Amino acid sequence: MPRYARSEREALTALMAALGPDAPTLNEGWTTRDLAAHLVVRERRPDAAPGIFLPPLSGYAERVRRQVAARDWTELLDQVGRPPLWSPVSNPLTDELANTLEFFIHHEDVRRAQADWQPRDLPAGLEQALWRRVSALGRLALRRFPARLLVQAPGHGEVATGRGDAPLRLVGTPGELALFLSGRQRAARVQLDGAPELTDRLHAANLAF
């Protein structure tokens, strides 16, 4: 069985090693060093990882991330590339579920922040795995958006979400939709059809998770 979480992790680690610790990413204000520290905290610091998602704990999580970011660059990359088996998000039972989308998005965060990036032809299995996650992400991220929104990935499926009456349609490959729906709207190659005020609002919406 393909291990897409592992392959995306390996590709991201290799790319960061080639670019160095000061390369830009799509994450505002973050270099590759900052992104690597985020991934280490997520997997290796269960005391701080909840703050990545829970605002009341975010201050502590950010302090820990900055401490981790100060480590030797080679050490950071080694920890990103070799996740601990005891981690609740990267052990053999949870790795594909918890990390396929995470590492695909962060791989693209680094790739698409470089001047010469080009879209990848993703394996069909990875696209399918991303769609399973994107369909759920779309329902969650856009459930309160004031439009009747249809998210479509041709050849994979579609989901309806939103709570308004005006129609809006978001179309793309699962990978591009994953980027759009995780807050990388400007870097995602999708088609968005609907009233201009709604499409502008969706392009500017805070969809980060």
C-alpha positions, 0 to 999 in steps of 0.5 A: 500500500502506498504511504503518501504521508511518508513520501510527502514527508521525505520530499519536503525534508529533501526540499528544505535541506536543498533550500536551507533554513532561510527560504520563504514559505507560503506561511506568512512570516515563516521561513523553512526553519520556522516551518520545520520547528512547527512540524517538530512541535506538532509531533514531539511536544504533546505539551505544546501541540494543542496550542497549534489549534486552540487559541487559549494555548497558542502563546505557549505553543509559539514560545516552544516553537521558537525555542525549537527553531533555534536548534541546529538546522541539521538536527531539525531536519533529522527530526522532521524526517524521522518522526517518533513512533510514540507520537499520537500523530505519526505512529504507524496506526495514525500516520496516513490519516493524520499526516497525508494532508498535513505534509502535502500542504506544507510541501506545497507551502515551500514549493510554491513560495519559490520563484520557479515552482510548477504544478506537480502531476500527483499520483492518482492514489494521492489525489483520491486520498486528498479528496477524502480529506478535502471533502470533509474539510470543505464542509467544515471550513465553509459551513457558515459561508453565506452562499450555497457552495458546491465544491467539485473535484472532477473525477472524484466527487462533489460536496455541498456546503454553506448556508446561503441562497446565492450559488457559488461553485469551487472547482479544482483537483483535490490537491488544489482544493486542499490548498484553497480550503486550508487558507492558501487561496492565492496559491491555489489553481482553482475555478471559482464561479459566482457573484463577484462579491461572494468570490472576492469574499471567499478569496479573502476569507481566513480558512487556515486550520 
